[in-house]
Structure formats: structure tokens, C-alpha cells
Amino acid sequence: MPWTQSRKKTNPMKVRKLRPYSIEVKHDCGEVKKFSYLLLSDVHWDNPHCNRALLQQHLDAAKARGAGIMIFGDFFCAMQGKYDPRGAKNNIRPEHDVANYFDALVDTATEYLLPYRENILLITPGNHETSILKRQETDLTGRLCAALDVERGTYSGWVMLRYRHINYSAVKNISYHHGYGGGGPVTKDVIQASRKSVYLPDAHIVVSGHTHDRWIFPIQRVKLNKGGEQMLEEQLHLKLGTYKDEFTDGGGWAVERGMPPKSLGGVWLNTEFTRKKEQTIVRMSAELT
């Protein structure tokens, strides 16, 4: 499976698909040994309530930092198509109020994301895109990825971050899932982190979206190495927010249901490759955008 270049030469990052549900991102750690990734979900880019100014600020920051960009579902809102019971005349942008609605979504989104194409590592579908695939038989995520020439992921899958330097290498695994459920007004979906840590033993980072909550929650785990030594390893759980602000207008579906305001933005994942006492180490950290 061929590698594709997804980074500037000063900060090399190459991508290849291993399985339909997994990709590998290879880093050649020469002088550059620190790498960042902008993780996004639930952008709802075509919705009039999408805060595009904030989104562009974060995408421009990723481009300036040479960061990889991963979008984990619901980039599109896509609820204004024919026969969609969720549609409303006041929830469509003028450029999408056309007969070929889905074509317009893909064409305008491609134009918008084109300046960031070299940084985009992966785009996956969310429940909004899978709903359109089921109802209208068109794959918006696949069409967008094909137009941008970037990898299309699955609803749930893996990203292997592989770091190489001379004869040394290390891997960090991201397990992602667009998300499910309502999140909960009190728990904010944090309860799922403990459940996932049980059945995702090989994941170093666990990422999800969907509920429009946003948080960073580390879980410390105990492992035993081959020499019988007890080791501590941190599993980093990341919940990605949204860019759709349905609260500040004072009305609408979310407000009428009594839903609280949601956290706008994504999460930065930062990694650093080092060698210490004959060990290859990749340190991880995360911060809100």
C-alpha cells in the first residue's frame, strides 16, 4: 500500500491505509522530533450556526504549526436535502440553496479545505454522513476525501502513529469512534472513558465526538514488562467538541429542548520522540484549542 506525502519536508509525515478501518502515519524524526495534530469532530460546516471564524483560526494555526489534521465525523450537517424530515428553511446557507444540494456541499467544502489539504491526514464519517448515505445513497465523506485526495476513514477505527529515527522506532495507537448516545447533562460522556479503557488495551489515545462535549481525561494503567518490572502507562481519552453554536441565538431546536451550551473547538494532541537510557519514548500531551 503506497505512502502519500502529507507534510512539508521540514516536518515529514506520510500516510498509508493498512485496512479499511486503520491507517499508519509515519514520522521521520530527523531534526524535528515534536509533532502536533489538530483533532476535530462535529464541525457541521454547512450549518448557518457553524462558527467558521473559529474554525478557520484553528485550521490556520494547524497549518502554521505544520500539524496533522484529523476530522472524526460530522464535518457536514447535511440536513436540508429533499425528503429529510430534519430540514428547515432557515438552516441553509444561500450557496447551498440549489437544486443539486449534495453536489454543492461537496464542491464548496472542497474549496474551503483545499488550502489545508497537505495537513489533512484523515476524514471519517459521522452519523450525519451515514444518515445521508442511507437515505440518499451518496457518500459525502468519500466524495470529499476523493476531491481532496486524502484518506477516508470508517465510523470507528485506528490511527497508528509511527516514529522512526535512525535504527529506533516507536508507535502510539489512536482508537477513534465518532461517538454514540446523548453524553449526559452531568457526566458529559466521561463515564464512557472507563468503559473503553477496559476493551481497548492497545490504545494509547482514545478519541470520540458526537455529543458536542469537550474534555481531556487521562487514565493511568499498570503494565508488566518482560523482565517482571511493574510499569505505569497513561491512556489519554479525548472528547472533541463542536463548531455549531445552537445556544447564543436564544431559540431553535436545542434551546427548546433545554440543552445547555456546548464547548466549541477541538483538541491539540502533542507528541515528542526521545531516547533515554536505551529506551525509545514518545511523550504525549493534549490541550484544548
C-alpha positions in Angstrom: 0.0 0.0 0.0 1.7 3.2 -1.1 2.7 6.1 1.1 1.4 9.6 0.4 3.2 12.7 1.5 1.1 14.8 3.9 3.6 17.2 5.3 6.2 19.8 4.4 9.8 18.4 4.1 10.7 20.3 7.3 8.2 18.2 9.3 7.7 14.9 7.3 4.6 12.9 7.8 3.5 10.1 5.5 0.2 8.3 5.4 -0.9 4.9 4.1 -4.0 2.8 4.6 -3.4 -0.6 6.3 -7.0 -1.8 6.5 -10.4 -0.1 5.6 -10.5 0.9 9.3 -6.8 1.7 10.0 -4.1 4.0 8.7 -0.5 4.4 9.6 1.2 7.8 9.8 5.0 7.6 9.6 7.2 10.3 11.0 10.8 10.6 10.0 12.3 12.0 13.2 15.4 13.9 12.0 15.9 17.3 13.4 12.2 17.5 14.0 11.1 15.3 16.9 8.0 17.1 18.1 4.7 16.6 16.2 1.2 18.1 16.7 -2.2 17.1 15.5 -5.4 19.0 15.4 -8.3 16.7 16.2 -11.8 17.9 15.2 -15.3 16.5 15.2 -18.8 17.7 14.7 -17.8 20.8 12.6 -21.3 20.9 10.9 -19.6 23.2 8.4 -22.6 23.8 6.2 -24.9 24.8 9.1 -25.5 28.6 9.5 -24.7 28.2 13.2 -21.2 26.9 12.5 -18.6 29.3 13.9 -16.5 29.4 10.8 -14.3 32.2 12.1 -13.2 30.0 15.0 -12.7 27.0 12.7 -10.5 28.9 10.3 -8.5 30.2 13.2 -7.8 26.7 14.3 -7.1 25.4 10.8 -4.7 28.3 10.1 -2.9 27.5 13.4 -2.5 23.9 12.3 -1.1 25.0 9.0 1.3 27.4 10.7 2.5 24.7 13.1 2.8 22.0 10.4 0.3 19.9 12.3 -1.6 17.0 11.0 -5.4 17.4 10.9 -7.9 14.6 11.6 -11.6 15.1 11.3 -13.7 12.4 13.1 -17.2 12.6 11.7 -20.0 15.1 11.1 -17.9 17.6 9.1 -21.2 18.1 7.3 -24.6 18.8 8.8 -26.4 18.0 5.5 -30.0 18.1 6.8 -31.6 20.2 4.1 -31.9 17.6 1.3 -35.2 16.6 -0.3 -37.4 14.3 1.9 -35.2 14.9 5.0 -37.6 15.3 8.0 -35.0 17.3 9.9 -34.8 20.1 7.3 -35.8 23.7 8.0 -35.7 26.6 5.5 -33.8 28.9 8.0 -31.0 26.3 8.4 -29.4 26.5 4.9 -26.7 28.8 3.6 -27.5 30.7 0.3 -24.8 28.9 -1.7 -26.4 25.5 -0.8 -30.0 26.5 -1.6 -29.7 25.0 -5.0 -31.2 22.0 -6.9 -28.0 19.9 -6.6 -27.8 20.4 -2.9 -25.4 17.5 -2.1 -23.1 18.3 -5.0 -22.9 21.9 -3.7 -22.0 20.7 -0.2 -19.1 18.7 -1.6 -17.9 21.3 -4.1 -17.9 24.2 -1.6 -16.4 22.1 1.2 -13.6 21.0 -1.1 -12.8 24.7 -2.0 -12.8 25.6 1.7 -10.5 22.8 2.8 -8.1 22.9 -0.2 -5.6 25.3 1.5 -5.2 22.8 4.3 -5.1 19.6 2.1 -1.4 18.9 2.8 -2.1 18.8 6.5 -5.2 16.7 6.4 -4.4 13.1 7.4 -7.9 11.6 7.7 -11.6 12.4 7.4 -14.2 9.9 8.8 -18.0 9.8 8.6 -20.3 10.6 11.5 -23.9 9.9 12.0 -25.0 12.8 9.8 -23.0 11.5 6.8 -24.1 7.9 7.3 -27.7 9.1 7.5 -27.3 10.7 4.1 -25.7 7.5 2.7 -28.7 5.5 4.0 -31.4 7.9 2.9 -29.9 9.4 -0.3 -27.3 6.8 -1.4 -24.4 9.2 -1.7 -21.2 9.1 0.4 -20.4 12.8 1.3 -17.3 11.8 3.2 -15.9 9.6 0.4 -16.6 12.3 -2.2 -14.9 15.0 -0.1 -11.9 12.8 0.5 -11.6 11.9 -3.2 -11.8 15.5 -4.2 -9.1 16.4 -1.7 -7.0 13.2 -2.3 -6.9 12.4 1.5 -7.7 9.2 3.3 -11.3 8.3 4.2 -11.7 6.5 7.5 -14.6 4.5 8.9 -17.0 5.4 11.6 -14.7 3.7 14.1 -11.1 2.7 13.5 -7.4 3.2 14.3 -4.5 5.6 13.5 -1.0 4.2 14.2 1.5 7.0 14.8 4.9 5.5 13.9 8.0 7.4 14.8 11.4 6.5 13.3 14.9 7.8 14.0 18.0 6.1 12.6 17.6 2.5 14.0 15.0 3.3 16.6 11.2 3.4 16.3 8.1 3.7 18.5 4.3 3.5 17.9 1.4 5.3 19.6 -2.1 4.0 18.7 -5.2 6.2 18.4 -8.5 4.4 18.7 -11.3 6.6 17.4 -15.1 6.4 17.2 -17.3 9.2 16.1 -19.5 8.6 19.1 -22.9 7.5 20.3 -25.5 8.3 22.9 -26.5 11.6 24.4 -23.5 12.3 26.6 -25.5 13.2 29.6 -26.0 16.7 31.1 -23.9 15.9 34.2 -21.4 13.2 33.1 -20.6 14.8 29.7 -19.9 11.3 28.4 -16.9 10.9 30.7 -18.3 7.6 32.0 -17.5 6.0 28.6 -13.8 6.6 29.2 -13.6 4.0 31.9 -15.7 1.5 29.9 -13.5 2.0 26.8 -10.2 1.6 28.7 -11.3 -2.0 29.5 -11.8 -3.2 25.9 -9.1 -1.0 24.2 -5.9 -2.3 25.9 -3.7 -1.5 22.8 -4.9 2.2 22.6 -2.6 4.9 23.9 -5.1 7.6 22.8 -8.9 7.2 22.7 -10.8 9.8 20.7 -14.6 10.4 20.2 -17.0 13.2 19.4 -20.8 13.2 18.7 -22.1 14.6 22.0 -20.5 18.1 21.5 -18.8 17.8 24.9 -15.1 18.6 25.1 -12.6 17.3 27.7 -9.2 15.6 28.3 -9.3 12.7 30.7 -6.1 10.6 31.4 -6.4 7.1 32.8 -3.3 5.6 34.5 -2.7 1.9 33.8 -0.4 -0.7 35.3 1.6 -3.0 33.0 4.2 -5.7 33.5 7.3 -5.7 31.2 9.2 -8.8 30.1 11.6 -8.5 33.0 8.8 -8.7 35.5 9.0 -5.0 36.3 5.8 -3.1 37.1 5.3 -0.1 34.8 2.9 2.8 34.7 1.4 3.9 31.3 -1.2 6.6 30.7 -4.1 6.2 28.3 -5.3 9.6 27.1 -9.0 9.9 26.5 -10.0 12.9 24.3 -13.5 14.2 23.7 -13.9 16.6 20.8 -16.3 19.5 20.9 -18.3 21.1 18.1 -18.3 24.3 16.0 -22.0 24.5 15.8 -23.3 27.1 18.3 -27.0 26.5 18.8 -27.4 28.5 22.0 -26.5 32.1 21.6 -29.4 33.0 19.2 -31.8 32.3 22.1 -34.1 29.9 20.1 -34.2 26.8 18.0 -34.3 23.0 18.4 -31.5 22.8 21.0 -32.8 25.7 23.1 -36.4 24.4 23.0 -35.2 21.1 24.4 -33.4 22.7 27.3 -30.0 21.7 26.1 -27.0 23.6 27.6 -24.4 25.5 25.5 -21.7 23.2 24.2 -17.9 23.6 24.1 -16.7 25.0 20.8 -13.4 23.7 19.3 -11.2 20.7 19.1 -8.2 19.3 20.8 -4.4 19.5 20.1 -2.5 16.3 20.5 1.2 16.8 21.0 3.9 14.1 20.9 7.7 14.2 21.4 10.1 11.5 20.3 13.2 10.9 22.6 15.8 8.3 23.6 16.6 7.9 27.2 18.6 5.1 28.9 18.4 2.9 25.8 14.7 3.4 25.7 12.6 4.9 22.9 10.0 7.1 24.4 7.1 9.1 22.8 5.7 11.6 25.3 2.1 12.7 24.9 0.1 15.7 26.0 -3.1 17.3 25.0 -4.6 20.8 25.2 -7.9 22.4 24.2 -7.8 24.6 21.1 
